[in-house]
């Protein structure tokens, strides 16, 4: 039987090679896969080596208005002309064949000005709130909260297909392997709670970039997002794998203490071994997560009123309601960047209605109340002031019918996103698309600009947030991007 005595006082302890030691101890704690991720070092003033924690909090470049981000990703492309971008011309010209520069036709054949049938919105628009912002009854609960929202109606992006556009949304590149935005944020600011992941992706999709959308690429792997569940999966799967550990807590503590002693002895014999130090640090993090994360992810601790606010335990809203509530709990506990994906793992993502626009209504019913509940909950807890909520898709949808049918095609040329809290102007709207809602024409905001602005609100200068790789300094916005100061309060 293995003893928990310190190795330095155990005459029967055999010192083995690192490779053999890893093979013998590579089971147990769920986060052992983090081995090798924390291998960084620094030098003290006297030149001695000092172990560095890459997840330790770091000072921002400039005063921050937001401490954390919740990104609500509507996978597939919500129709802005059916939700927040009101265009009377669509009602006037409904059914008419008019020429449009179709993004997909241009990408495939260079064809411009092809004839398309104008399609009016399927949901009624009205001015809402004291701000008088236009919103349709596609999202009735969110329409009640327009005074908390900051709309950008002139966003445009790269990529016509879901894969490239989704990668661009998350990583700032359509094809090259680049770090995801959450990884950049964690790299730039560190974590607020050493006992929890600093970057979490709830129910991510396996397609259209998959893990790359929450991956660190060439950044140190410690900045990888932690996935909870998968798109389209049940809420019960939205947890950290093997979090409970293979042993009862008392036995697990004994095992952990023994491994920590082994680590210490090995480090004495191999001073300066960054790889071995990384393994030791990964076990420490795994242990801390096992002691703290289960409580954070346990929604049973919430009141009945709070569960009702998010639509938990109601058929249409239960899954996304639980995910939004989990996002609030994670942020409240110190997680820096939380993404919640509404989508699935099918070939056509959730909001991708090429031939059945009424299906938008089903998806809206699943997310409308949970998102409105999240905003209300954050506000009443005083968290909305320094939590930036970002809602949007990889692109919008066309103002005309695809193939003269009953759906809309992809539209990267002009669409709407909204922000809330975290230092943006409430009840505000910036930019405009043309009279059909097709292309951004006024105060245009590129996706690089949106990324730069979100980083700015977090206190990060997008031009200074760089990482040197293969002889070049990389950043989320590449060599582009401007801070959209017009939306900042």
Secondary structure, 3 states (H helix, E strand, C coil): CCCCCCHHHCCCCCCCCHHHHHHHHCCCCHHHHHCCCCCCEEECCCCCEEECCCCCCCCCCCCCCCCEEEEEEECCCCCHHHCCCCCHHHHHCCCCEEEECCHHHHHHHCCCCEEEEECCCCCCEEEECCCCEEEEHHHHHHHCCHHHEEEEEEEECCCCCHHHHHHHHHHCCCCCCCCCHHHHHHHHHCCCCCCCCCEEEECCCCCCCHHHHHCCCCCCHHHCCEEECCCCCCHHHCCCCCCCCCCCHHHHHHHHHHHHHHHHHHHHHCCCCHHHHHHHHHHHHHHHHHHHHHHHCCHHHCCHHHHHHHCCCCCCCHHHHHHHHHHHHHHHHCCCEEEEEECCCCCCCCCCCCCCCCHHHHHHHHHHHHHHHHHHHHHHCCCHHHEEEEEECCCEEEEEEHHHCCCEEEECCCEEEEEEECCECCCEEECEECCCCCCEEECCEEHHHHHHHHHHHCCCCCCCCCEEECCEEECCCCCCCCCCHHHEC
